[in-house]
């Protein structure tokens, strides 16, 4: 199972960990992935995409409520 967001495609990034004596040792910077059900399907999605989805749903909901109230 790859550590890649299924929506945006972002994944792990390689970086360097520095000791006190400035010696470099390679390390991996993992993306913050969460497993969520979206449209009835379980997906691995990063938290930044989750925030974007929440924002888009917030923008859609008031418009739907206004239509149904009228």
C-alpha positions as CSV (number, residue, x, y, z in Angstrom):
1,X,0.0,0.0,0.0
2,X,1.6,3.2,-1.2
3,X,1.5,6.4,0.9
4,X,0.0,8.5,-1.8
5,X,-3.1,10.7,-1.8
6,X,-5.7,9.3,-4.2
7,X,-7.1,12.7,-5.0
8,X,-4.0,14.9,-5.6
9,X,-1.3,12.3,-6.0
10,X,1.0,13.8,-3.3
11,X,3.3,11.3,-1.6
12,X,6.4,10.9,0.5
13,X,9.3,13.3,0.1
14,X,12.9,12.5,0.9
15,X,14.8,14.9,3.2
16,X,17.8,15.1,5.4
17,X,18.1,14.8,9.2
18,X,20.9,16.9,10.6
19,X,22.8,16.0,13.7
20,X,24.5,18.5,16.1
21,X,27.7,18.0,14.1
22,X,25.8,18.7,10.9
23,X,26.1,15.2,9.6
24,X,23.4,14.4,7.1
25,X,21.4,11.2,7.3
26,X,18.5,10.6,4.8
27,X,15.0,10.3,6.0
28,X,11.4,10.3,4.6
29,X,8.8,13.0,5.2
30,X,5.5,11.2,5.1
31,X,2.3,12.9,4.0
32,X,-0.6,13.1,6.5
33,X,-3.0,10.5,5.0
34,X,-6.4,9.6,6.4
35,X,-8.7,6.8,5.4
36,X,-12.2,8.2,4.7
37,X,-15.3,7.0,3.0
38,X,-16.2,9.3,0.1
39,X,-19.1,8.5,-2.1
40,X,-19.4,5.1,-0.5
41,X,-15.8,4.2,-1.4
42,X,-12.9,4.0,1.1
43,X,-10.1,6.3,0.0
44,X,-6.7,7.4,1.3
45,X,-6.8,11.2,1.2
46,X,-4.4,13.8,2.6
47,X,-5.7,16.3,5.2
48,X,-5.2,19.3,2.9
49,X,-7.6,17.7,0.3
50,X,-10.0,16.9,3.2
51,X,-10.1,20.6,4.1
52,X,-10.7,21.5,0.5
53,X,-13.5,19.0,0.2
54,X,-15.1,20.4,3.4
55,X,-14.8,24.0,2.0
56,X,-16.5,23.0,-1.2
57,X,-19.3,21.2,0.6
58,X,-19.8,24.2,2.8
59,X,-20.2,26.4,-0.3
60,X,-22.7,24.0,-1.8
61,X,-24.9,23.4,1.2
62,X,-26.3,26.9,1.7
63,X,-27.2,27.2,-2.0
64,X,-29.1,23.9,-1.8
65,X,-30.9,25.0,1.4
66,X,-32.0,28.2,-0.2
67,X,-33.4,26.4,-3.2
68,X,-35.3,23.9,-1.0
69,X,-36.7,26.6,1.2
70,X,-38.2,28.6,-1.8
